Amino acid sequence: MRVLEIFDEIPDPRRFNAQHDLTDVLFVAFLAMLCGATNCTEFAAFAEGRLDFLRQFVPLKKGAPSHDTFSDVLRALDPHAFNLAFQRVMAAFGQQARSEAQGQLAVDGKSLRRAYEKGCAHMPPLVVTVFECESFLSLAQQVAAEGGEADAAIRALKLLDLEDCVVSADALHCHRRFTQTVTDGGGDYVVAIKANQSKLAAEAAAALDAAGEPRPPAAEIKDDAHGRGEVRRAIVVPFQQSRGKNALVGLVAVARVEAWRTGADGKTAYEARYFALSWLATPTEVTKYVRSHWAIENNLHWQLDVLMREDMSRSRKQNAPANQAILGRLALNVLQSDPRKIPLSHKRLKARWNDQELIGLVTHMR
């Protein structure tokens, strides 16, 4: 089983007299998360209840690992080494789930809301994920450190081959270092522009307003759902930013996406958003990438909160939050990659109830 082979390459940070093999502990925790476990106590309960089944894959010569064993491993394990192993697992999954992804990659951060140290409830750890919008798979993640979310996003992108990819991000990442990282990696970008780049925002708005006649080509989309109607309209114009040490790298065009939302009460709200582009995209492409960026919220962050219950985790000491976040994203990737057209929660229930279902989840992408 390739997952075991890759886990086996992770350096063991514990002392020489550790009773349980590192690969065994990580593999059991991974299977436990596939079946619905969310913390070290539940990992231990899963190992104890499915011990005979687990021994088909890993020896577990000393029996089921305890809560303390899982906790010690997650605290001590180097998140960088674990993240590299995570990427090797994804590369081994095949064409759909490879680290050399093609298509749109969305970048965004998510707080681990209960994984804070005592007295630090106001600043919980934050994990930045690079997410493939077509396959709904997490490809890389980094915990924000001193450089914050912006620095973590750059570190996560540098782990990937961005050739032929379009990277989308919110306004927090509208800065020179981010665009330099994307272009150096061979990709293109669609990044929101807001008041954090006031000069660029003013220049972009002026360029779009001064596009002149005939007006530039536009794309218009109409939606009616959830009791409201929405009309979105996008235009794109070539753009040259004024020079400066903070100018974006590779900026070629800017876009404006306007939205008119009419609620059940008949009132209409208007919103205009601006985006920096590294190529002269068509308005239709812009609407597609802007819309698809929300997949990271709907198909990753929402699933992590509701299905994986990540926000309820109190693993907070040392490296435990980062390592458990990696385990959760790996488990979610396996569930997303299973080709059956049933809810992810049903896949989890089937794996919990039936050994063959669990084996199928792990082995169908060998």
CORFEN-V87464 format. One record per residue. N is the residue number from 1. RES is the residue in one small letter. SS is DSSP state (H for helix, E for strand, - for the rest). BURIAL is I if it has 16 or more other C-alpha atoms within 10 Angstrom, else O. D_FIRST is the distance of its C-alpha to the first C-alpha in Angstrom with 1 decimal. Layout:
n=[N,N]
res=[RES,RES]
ss=[SS,SS]
burial=[BURIAL,BURIAL]
d_first=[D_FIRST,D_FIRST]
//
This chain:
n=[1,2,3,4,5,6,7,8,9,10,11,12,13,14,15,16,17,18,19,20,21,22,23,24,25,26,27,28,29,30,31,32,33,34,35,36,37,38,39,40,41,42,43,44,45,46,47,48,49,50,51,52,53,54,55,56,57,58,59,60,61,62,63,64,65,66,67,68,69,70,71,72,73,74,75,76,77,78,79,80,81,82,83,84,85,86,87,88,89,90,91,92,93,94,95,96,97,98,99,100,101,102,103,104,105,106,107,108,109,110,111,112,113,114,115,116,117,118,119,120,121,122,123,124,125,126,127,128,129,130,131,132,133,134,135,136,137,138,139,140,141,142,143,144,145,146,147,148,149,150,151,152,153,154,155,156,157,158,159,160,161,162,163,164,165,166,167,168,169,170,171,172,173,174,175,176,177,178,179,180,181,182,183,184,185,186,187,188,189,190,191,192,193,194,195,196,197,198,199,200,201,202,203,204,205,206,207,208,209,210,211,212,213,214,215,216,217,218,219,220,221,222,223,224,225,226,227,228,229,230,231,232,233,234,235,236,237,238,239,240,241,242,243,244,245,246,247,248,249,250,251,252,253,254,255,256,257,258,259,260,261,262,263,264,265,266,267,268,269,270,271,272,273,274,275,276,277,278,279,280,281,282,283,284,285,286,287,288,289,290,291,292,293,294,295,296,297,298,299,300,301,302,303,304,305,306,307,308,309,310,311,312,313,314,315,316,317,318,319,320,321,322,323,324,325,326,327,328,329,330,331,332,333,334,335,336,337,338,339,340,341,342,343,344,345,346,347,348,349,350,351,352,353,354,355,356,357,358,359,360,361,362,363,364,365,366]
res=[m,r,v,l,e,i,f,d,e,i,p,d,p,r,r,f,n,a,q,h,d,l,t,d,v,l,f,v,a,f,l,a,m,l,c,g,a,t,n,c,t,e,f,a,a,f,a,e,g,r,l,d,f,l,r,q,f,v,p,l,k,k,g,a,p,s,h,d,t,f,s,d,v,l,r,a,l,d,p,h,a,f,n,l,a,f,q,r,v,m,a,a,f,g,q,q,a,r,s,e,a,q,g,q,l,a,v,d,g,k,s,l,r,r,a,y,e,k,g,c,a,h,m,p,p,l,v,v,t,v,f,e,c,e,s,f,l,s,l,a,q,q,v,a,a,e,g,g,e,a,d,a,a,i,r,a,l,k,l,l,d,l,e,d,c,v,v,s,a,d,a,l,h,c,h,r,r,f,t,q,t,v,t,d,g,g,g,d,y,v,v,a,i,k,a,n,q,s,k,l,a,a,e,a,a,a,a,l,d,a,a,g,e,p,r,p,p,a,a,e,i,k,d,d,a,h,g,r,g,e,v,r,r,a,i,v,v,p,f,q,q,s,r,g,k,n,a,l,v,g,l,v,a,v,a,r,v,e,a,w,r,t,g,a,d,g,k,t,a,y,e,a,r,y,f,a,l,s,w,l,a,t,p,t,e,v,t,k,y,v,r,s,h,w,a,i,e,n,n,l,h,w,q,l,d,v,l,m,r,e,d,m,s,r,s,r,k,q,n,a,p,a,n,q,a,i,l,g,r,l,a,l,n,v,l,q,s,d,p,r,k,i,p,l,s,h,k,r,l,k,a,r,w,n,d,q,e,l,i,g,l,v,t,h,m,r]
ss=[-,H,H,H,H,H,H,-,-,-,-,-,-,-,-,-,-,-,-,-,-,H,H,H,H,H,H,H,H,H,H,H,H,H,-,-,-,-,-,H,H,H,H,H,H,H,H,H,H,-,H,H,H,H,-,-,-,-,-,-,-,-,-,-,-,-,H,H,H,H,H,H,H,H,H,H,-,-,H,H,H,H,H,H,H,H,H,H,H,H,H,H,-,-,-,-,-,-,-,-,-,-,E,E,E,E,E,E,E,E,E,-,-,-,-,-,-,-,-,-,-,-,-,-,-,E,E,E,E,E,E,E,-,-,-,-,E,E,E,E,E,E,E,-,-,-,-,H,H,H,H,H,H,H,H,H,H,-,-,-,-,-,-,-,E,E,E,E,E,-,H,H,H,-,-,H,H,H,H,H,H,H,H,H,-,-,-,E,E,E,E,E,E,-,H,H,H,H,H,H,H,H,H,H,H,H,H,H,H,-,-,-,-,-,-,-,-,E,E,E,E,E,E,E,E,-,-,E,E,E,E,E,E,E,E,E,E,E,-,-,-,-,-,-,-,-,-,-,-,-,-,-,E,E,E,E,E,E,E,E,E,E,-,-,-,-,-,E,E,E,E,E,E,E,E,E,E,-,-,-,-,-,H,H,H,H,H,H,H,H,H,H,-,-,H,H,H,H,H,H,H,H,H,H,H,H,-,-,-,H,H,H,-,-,-,-,-,-,-,H,H,H,H,H,H,H,H,H,H,H,H,H,H,H,H,H,H,-,-,-,-,-,-,H,H,H,H,H,H,H,H,H,H,-,H,H,H,H,H,H,H,H,H,-,-,-]
burial=[O,O,I,O,O,I,I,I,O,I,O,I,O,O,O,O,O,O,O,I,I,I,I,I,I,I,I,I,I,I,I,I,I,I,I,I,I,I,I,I,O,I,I,I,I,I,I,O,O,O,I,O,O,I,O,O,O,I,O,I,O,O,O,I,I,I,I,O,I,I,I,I,I,I,I,I,I,I,I,O,O,I,I,I,I,I,I,I,I,I,I,I,I,O,O,I,I,I,I,I,I,I,I,I,I,I,I,I,I,I,I,I,I,I,I,I,O,O,O,O,O,O,O,I,I,I,I,I,I,I,I,I,I,O,I,I,I,I,I,I,I,I,I,I,O,O,O,O,I,I,I,I,I,I,I,I,I,O,I,I,I,I,I,O,I,I,I,I,I,I,I,I,I,I,I,O,I,I,I,O,I,I,I,O,I,O,I,I,I,I,I,I,I,I,O,O,O,O,O,I,I,O,I,I,O,O,I,I,O,O,O,O,O,O,O,O,O,O,I,O,O,O,O,O,O,O,O,O,I,I,O,I,I,I,I,I,I,I,I,O,I,O,O,O,O,O,I,I,I,I,I,I,I,I,I,I,I,I,I,I,I,I,O,O,O,O,O,O,O,O,O,O,I,I,I,I,I,I,O,I,I,I,I,I,O,I,I,O,I,I,O,I,I,O,I,I,I,O,I,I,I,O,I,I,O,O,O,I,I,I,I,O,I,I,I,I,I,O,I,I,I,I,I,I,I,I,I,I,I,I,I,I,I,I,I,I,I,I,O,O,O,O,O,I,I,O,I,I,O,I,I,I,O,O,O,O,O,I,O,O,I,I,O,O,I,O]
d_first=[0.0,3.8,5.6,5.6,6.7,9.1,10.4,11.1,13.5,15.7,19.0,19.8,23.4,24.3,26.6,25.6,26.4,23.7,22.7,19.2,16.4,15.9,12.1,12.7,15.4,13.8,10.8,13.6,15.8,13.5,13.1,16.8,17.8,16.2,18.5,21.5,21.8,23.7,24.5,23.8,26.0,24.0,20.7,22.3,23.6,20.3,18.8,21.9,22.1,18.6,18.2,17.8,15.1,13.1,13.6,11.4,8.4,10.5,13.9,16.3,19.1,21.7,21.1,20.4,20.8,24.1,25.3,26.6,23.3,21.6,24.8,25.1,21.7,22.2,25.7,25.0,21.9,22.9,22.4,22.6,19.7,17.6,18.8,17.8,14.2,14.6,15.9,13.2,10.7,13.5,14.1,10.6,11.4,14.1,17.8,18.6,16.8,17.4,19.3,21.9,23.1,26.2,28.7,29.9,28.4,30.1,30.6,31.7,31.6,31.2,32.6,30.8,34.0,33.8,31.9,35.1,36.6,39.9,42.7,40.6,40.2,41.8,39.0,35.5,32.5,31.8,28.4,28.8,26.1,25.9,25.1,24.7,27.4,26.4,22.8,23.4,20.5,21.0,20.3,21.8,23.9,26.3,28.4,32.1,33.9,37.5,37.5,36.7,34.8,36.2,34.8,31.3,31.2,32.0,29.4,26.7,28.0,28.1,24.3,24.1,25.5,28.3,29.6,30.9,30.2,32.8,32.4,34.4,35.5,38.4,41.5,40.2,38.5,41.6,42.3,42.4,39.4,37.0,38.5,38.4,34.7,34.0,36.4,35.2,31.7,33.1,33.1,35.9,36.7,38.4,39.6,42.0,45.4,47.3,49.9,47.7,48.7,52.3,53.7,51.0,51.2,54.9,54.7,52.1,54.2,57.3,55.7,54.6,58.0,59.8,57.9,61.3,62.4,61.0,58.1,54.7,52.4,50.8,48.1,48.7,46.4,47.6,45.6,46.8,44.6,44.7,48.4,49.0,49.5,48.3,49.4,47.6,49.1,47.8,49.7,48.7,51.1,50.7,51.2,52.0,51.6,54.4,53.6,52.5,50.1,47.9,47.9,44.6,43.1,43.0,44.9,46.3,47.1,47.5,47.1,48.7,47.1,49.7,49.1,51.7,50.4,52.8,52.2,53.5,56.7,57.5,57.2,55.5,53.7,53.3,50.7,50.2,47.2,47.0,44.2,43.8,42.3,41.3,42.4,45.1,43.1,44.7,45.6,43.2,40.3,41.4,41.5,38.0,36.4,38.5,37.5,33.8,33.6,34.0,30.5,29.3,31.6,31.1,27.4,26.1,28.7,29.9,26.5,25.7,29.1,29.4,26.0,24.2,27.5,27.0,30.7,31.1,28.8,30.9,28.4,30.8,31.0,30.0,26.5,25.4,26.5,24.7,21.4,21.6,22.5,19.3,17.2,19.4,19.2,15.4,15.6,18.5,16.8,14.1,17.2,19.2,16.8,16.6,19.3,21.3,24.7,25.0,25.6,22.8,24.4,24.1,20.3,20.2,22.6,20.8,17.5,19.9,21.7,19.2,16.0,15.1,15.9,13.5,10.5,11.9,12.2,8.6,7.3,10.6,10.0,7.0]
//
